[in-house]
Amino acid sequence: MKKHKLKTKFNEAKYSLGFLVWKSSNKLQRLHRAGLKDLDLTPTQFSVLASIVYLGSLHDRLTQSLLSLHTEMDKMLISDVIKSLVVKKLVDKERNEEDSRSFLISATSLGALTVNKAITIVEEIDEGFFKDVKDKTQFGEELNRILSR
């Protein structure tokens, strides 16, 4: 079998920041998936539900568009996740009287209860996952700087 060479500027994959972020993200999502299993939430559902509760505490009228901007997730994916959360009775979705093309989103009481149980689990997982990061404040600032571009 013929061997092919990858034309990369890195001598080893362990020096590619993009590859490392991708691998780290996959590993963290696996840990989150396992931790959230008993609550019947996927990591994506958790992130959207947590964002709904967070943004709902800041805005009177939370729309899917605002949720999409906050999470930087595709509007169609947000729509699909919200549908699954509505079926689970964790989220309410109603027509926006001010804009008939959009919906207003809010967490139900069950949704708020569930996401607050989930956040405890996720933050504990995150704490263990990032325990070896020496300066977490600086690391967070660097990630935010990357995301803000």
ROTOR-864122 format. One record per residue (C-alpha): x, y, z. Coordinates in Angstrom, 3 decimals, padded with zeros to 6 digits. Layout:
<node><xx>X</xx><yy>Y</yy><zz>Z</zz></node>
...
***
This chain:
<node><xx>000.000</xx><yy>000.000</yy><zz>000.000</zz></node>
<node><xx>001.330</xx><yy>003.407</yy><zz>-000.968</zz></node>
<node><xx>001.974</xx><yy>005.938</yy><zz>001.806</zz></node>
<node><xx>001.027</xx><yy>009.559</yy><zz>001.241</zz></node>
<node><xx>002.475</xx><yy>012.585</yy><zz>002.988</zz></node>
<node><xx>000.294</xx><yy>015.238</yy><zz>004.574</zz></node>
<node><xx>001.467</xx><yy>018.656</yy><zz>003.377</zz></node>
<node><xx>001.353</xx><yy>020.549</yy><zz>006.650</zz></node>
<node><xx>003.665</xx><yy>023.034</yy><zz>008.311</zz></node>
<node><xx>003.591</xx><yy>020.978</yy><zz>011.527</zz></node>
<node><xx>006.128</xx><yy>018.216</yy><zz>012.165</zz></node>
<node><xx>003.620</xx><yy>016.461</yy><zz>014.427</zz></node>
<node><xx>-000.157</xx><yy>016.750</yy><zz>014.846</zz></node>
<node><xx>000.323</xx><yy>017.697</yy><zz>018.502</zz></node>
<node><xx>001.564</xx><yy>021.131</yy><zz>017.396</zz></node>
<node><xx>-001.549</xx><yy>022.042</yy><zz>015.365</zz></node>
<node><xx>-003.669</xx><yy>024.327</yy><zz>017.575</zz></node>
<node><xx>-006.771</xx><yy>023.787</yy><zz>015.441</zz></node>
<node><xx>-006.441</xx><yy>020.016</yy><zz>015.718</zz></node>
<node><xx>-005.848</xx><yy>020.273</yy><zz>019.486</zz></node>
<node><xx>-008.915</xx><yy>022.494</yy><zz>020.008</zz></node>
<node><xx>-011.002</xx><yy>020.085</yy><zz>017.922</zz></node>
<node><xx>-009.774</xx><yy>017.061</yy><zz>019.905</zz></node>
<node><xx>-010.259</xx><yy>018.870</yy><zz>023.222</zz></node>
<node><xx>-013.778</xx><yy>019.900</yy><zz>022.246</zz></node>
<node><xx>-014.665</xx><yy>016.324</yy><zz>021.282</zz></node>
<node><xx>-013.282</xx><yy>014.978</yy><zz>024.564</zz></node>
<node><xx>-015.142</xx><yy>017.582</yy><zz>026.622</zz></node>
<node><xx>-018.393</xx><yy>016.869</yy><zz>024.750</zz></node>
<node><xx>-017.996</xx><yy>013.128</yy><zz>025.455</zz></node>
<node><xx>-017.627</xx><yy>013.912</yy><zz>029.164</zz></node>
<node><xx>-020.626</xx><yy>016.266</yy><zz>029.074</zz></node>
<node><xx>-022.712</xx><yy>013.687</yy><zz>027.178</zz></node>
<node><xx>-022.003</xx><yy>011.068</yy><zz>029.847</zz></node>
<node><xx>-022.689</xx><yy>013.509</yy><zz>032.675</zz></node>
<node><xx>-025.976</xx><yy>014.717</yy><zz>031.194</zz></node>
<node><xx>-027.288</xx><yy>011.289</yy><zz>030.199</zz></node>
<node><xx>-029.465</xx><yy>010.827</yy><zz>033.306</zz></node>
<node><xx>-031.111</xx><yy>014.212</yy><zz>032.664</zz></node>
<node><xx>-031.902</xx><yy>013.164</yy><zz>029.081</zz></node>
<node><xx>-030.015</xx><yy>016.159</yy><zz>027.638</zz></node>
<node><xx>-027.377</xx><yy>016.263</yy><zz>024.937</zz></node>
<node><xx>-024.537</xx><yy>018.781</yy><zz>025.335</zz></node>
<node><xx>-026.124</xx><yy>020.891</yy><zz>022.582</zz></node>
<node><xx>-029.552</xx><yy>020.817</yy><zz>024.246</zz></node>
<node><xx>-027.923</xx><yy>021.769</yy><zz>027.535</zz></node>
<node><xx>-026.060</xx><yy>024.711</yy><zz>025.968</zz></node>
<node><xx>-029.194</xx><yy>026.006</yy><zz>024.274</zz></node>
<node><xx>-031.356</xx><yy>025.557</yy><zz>027.386</zz></node>
<node><xx>-028.732</xx><yy>027.230</yy><zz>029.601</zz></node>
<node><xx>-028.539</xx><yy>030.091</yy><zz>027.113</zz></node>
<node><xx>-032.337</xx><yy>030.418</yy><zz>027.123</zz></node>
<node><xx>-032.395</xx><yy>030.701</yy><zz>030.916</zz></node>
<node><xx>-029.408</xx><yy>033.081</yy><zz>030.965</zz></node>
<node><xx>-030.660</xx><yy>035.348</yy><zz>028.166</zz></node>
<node><xx>-034.217</xx><yy>035.133</yy><zz>029.473</zz></node>
<node><xx>-033.002</xx><yy>036.720</yy><zz>032.713</zz></node>
<node><xx>-031.608</xx><yy>039.655</yy><zz>030.698</zz></node>
<node><xx>-034.268</xx><yy>040.147</yy><zz>027.991</zz></node>
<node><xx>-038.045</xx><yy>040.369</yy><zz>028.168</zz></node>
<node><xx>-038.476</xx><yy>039.011</yy><zz>024.643</zz></node>
<node><xx>-036.044</xx><yy>036.234</yy><zz>023.730</zz></node>
<node><xx>-036.094</xx><yy>035.226</yy><zz>020.059</zz></node>
<node><xx>-034.400</xx><yy>032.379</yy><zz>018.239</zz></node>
<node><xx>-032.305</xx><yy>034.969</yy><zz>016.367</zz></node>
<node><xx>-030.925</xx><yy>036.395</yy><zz>019.608</zz></node>
<node><xx>-030.259</xx><yy>032.871</yy><zz>020.828</zz></node>
<node><xx>-028.441</xx><yy>032.076</yy><zz>017.581</zz></node>
<node><xx>-026.245</xx><yy>035.180</yy><zz>017.932</zz></node>
<node><xx>-025.386</xx><yy>034.361</yy><zz>021.544</zz></node>
<node><xx>-024.490</xx><yy>030.708</yy><zz>020.913</zz></node>
<node><xx>-023.015</xx><yy>031.290</yy><zz>017.435</zz></node>
<node><xx>-025.060</xx><yy>028.305</yy><zz>016.288</zz></node>
<node><xx>-026.844</xx><yy>028.044</yy><zz>012.951</zz></node>
<node><xx>-030.480</xx><yy>029.227</yy><zz>013.098</zz></node>
<node><xx>-031.742</xx><yy>025.907</yy><zz>011.720</zz></node>
<node><xx>-029.873</xx><yy>023.969</yy><zz>014.395</zz></node>
<node><xx>-031.264</xx><yy>026.303</yy><zz>017.071</zz></node>
<node><xx>-034.755</xx><yy>025.704</yy><zz>015.664</zz></node>
<node><xx>-034.311</xx><yy>021.922</yy><zz>015.747</zz></node>
<node><xx>-032.928</xx><yy>021.946</yy><zz>019.298</zz></node>
<node><xx>-035.773</xx><yy>024.173</yy><zz>020.501</zz></node>
<node><xx>-038.302</xx><yy>021.767</yy><zz>018.960</zz></node>
<node><xx>-036.746</xx><yy>018.879</yy><zz>020.894</zz></node>
<node><xx>-036.770</xx><yy>020.934</yy><zz>024.115</zz></node>
<node><xx>-040.444</xx><yy>021.835</yy><zz>023.562</zz></node>
<node><xx>-041.280</xx><yy>018.120</yy><zz>023.183</zz></node>
<node><xx>-039.470</xx><yy>017.473</yy><zz>026.478</zz></node>
<node><xx>-041.543</xx><yy>020.281</yy><zz>028.060</zz></node>
<node><xx>-038.385</xx><yy>022.201</yy><zz>028.981</zz></node>
<node><xx>-039.085</xx><yy>025.186</yy><zz>026.718</zz></node>
<node><xx>-042.145</xx><yy>027.153</yy><zz>025.625</zz></node>
<node><xx>-042.319</xx><yy>028.675</yy><zz>022.154</zz></node>
<node><xx>-044.949</xx><yy>031.215</yy><zz>021.150</zz></node>
<node><xx>-045.577</xx><yy>033.501</yy><zz>018.192</zz></node>
<node><xx>-044.015</xx><yy>036.934</yy><zz>018.450</zz></node>
<node><xx>-046.824</xx><yy>039.497</yy><zz>018.241</zz></node>
<node><xx>-044.329</xx><yy>042.154</yy><zz>017.077</zz></node>
<node><xx>-042.830</xx><yy>040.011</yy><zz>014.296</zz></node>
<node><xx>-044.922</xx><yy>037.209</yy><zz>012.817</zz></node>
<node><xx>-041.788</xx><yy>035.605</yy><zz>011.329</zz></node>
<node><xx>-040.255</xx><yy>034.916</yy><zz>014.731</zz></node>
<node><xx>-041.053</xx><yy>033.121</yy><zz>017.957</zz></node>
<node><xx>-040.492</xx><yy>034.036</yy><zz>021.577</zz></node>
<node><xx>-038.659</xx><yy>031.420</yy><zz>023.591</zz></node>
<node><xx>-038.683</xx><yy>030.817</yy><zz>027.341</zz></node>
<node><xx>-037.770</xx><yy>028.030</yy><zz>029.701</zz></node>
<node><xx>-040.551</xx><yy>026.248</yy><zz>031.542</zz></node>
<node><xx>-040.284</xx><yy>025.719</yy><zz>035.300</zz></node>
<node><xx>-039.183</xx><yy>022.158</yy><zz>034.550</zz></node>
<node><xx>-036.619</xx><yy>023.501</yy><zz>032.072</zz></node>
<node><xx>-035.139</xx><yy>025.903</yy><zz>034.630</zz></node>
<node><xx>-035.026</xx><yy>023.146</yy><zz>037.265</zz></node>
<node><xx>-033.398</xx><yy>020.699</yy><zz>034.831</zz></node>
<node><xx>-030.785</xx><yy>023.133</yy><zz>033.516</zz></node>
<node><xx>-029.811</xx><yy>024.154</yy><zz>037.047</zz></node>
<node><xx>-029.213</xx><yy>020.479</yy><zz>037.907</zz></node>
<node><xx>-027.280</xx><yy>020.113</yy><zz>034.650</zz></node>
<node><xx>-025.105</xx><yy>023.185</yy><zz>035.184</zz></node>
<node><xx>-023.838</xx><yy>021.725</yy><zz>038.456</zz></node>
<node><xx>-022.798</xx><yy>018.559</yy><zz>036.622</zz></node>
<node><xx>-021.251</xx><yy>020.406</yy><zz>033.663</zz></node>
<node><xx>-019.306</xx><yy>022.865</yy><zz>035.810</zz></node>
<node><xx>-017.901</xx><yy>019.986</yy><zz>037.863</zz></node>
<node><xx>-016.831</xx><yy>018.216</yy><zz>034.663</zz></node>
<node><xx>-015.313</xx><yy>021.458</yy><zz>033.332</zz></node>
<node><xx>-013.427</xx><yy>022.015</yy><zz>036.572</zz></node>
<node><xx>-011.811</xx><yy>018.593</yy><zz>036.279</zz></node>
<node><xx>-011.178</xx><yy>018.952</yy><zz>032.553</zz></node>
<node><xx>-009.417</xx><yy>022.308</yy><zz>032.924</zz></node>
<node><xx>-007.690</xx><yy>021.606</yy><zz>036.248</zz></node>
<node><xx>-004.220</xx><yy>021.712</yy><zz>034.670</zz></node>
<node><xx>-004.729</xx><yy>025.121</yy><zz>033.044</zz></node>
<node><xx>-002.415</xx><yy>027.346</yy><zz>035.073</zz></node>
<node><xx>-004.134</xx><yy>030.711</yy><zz>034.553</zz></node>
<node><xx>-007.828</xx><yy>030.097</yy><zz>033.853</zz></node>
<node><xx>-008.636</xx><yy>033.828</yy><zz>033.714</zz></node>
<node><xx>-006.023</xx><yy>034.441</yy><zz>031.021</zz></node>
<node><xx>-007.061</xx><yy>031.288</yy><zz>029.154</zz></node>
<node><xx>-010.691</xx><yy>032.462</yy><zz>029.161</zz></node>
<node><xx>-009.653</xx><yy>035.929</yy><zz>027.988</zz></node>
<node><xx>-007.659</xx><yy>034.412</yy><zz>025.111</zz></node>
<node><xx>-010.577</xx><yy>032.214</yy><zz>024.053</zz></node>
<node><xx>-012.932</xx><yy>035.209</yy><zz>024.199</zz></node>
<node><xx>-010.489</xx><yy>037.246</yy><zz>022.105</zz></node>
<node><xx>-010.449</xx><yy>034.478</yy><zz>019.475</zz></node>
<node><xx>-014.244</xx><yy>034.222</yy><zz>019.496</zz></node>
<node><xx>-014.750</xx><yy>037.979</yy><zz>019.227</zz></node>
<node><xx>-012.941</xx><yy>038.253</yy><zz>015.882</zz></node>
***
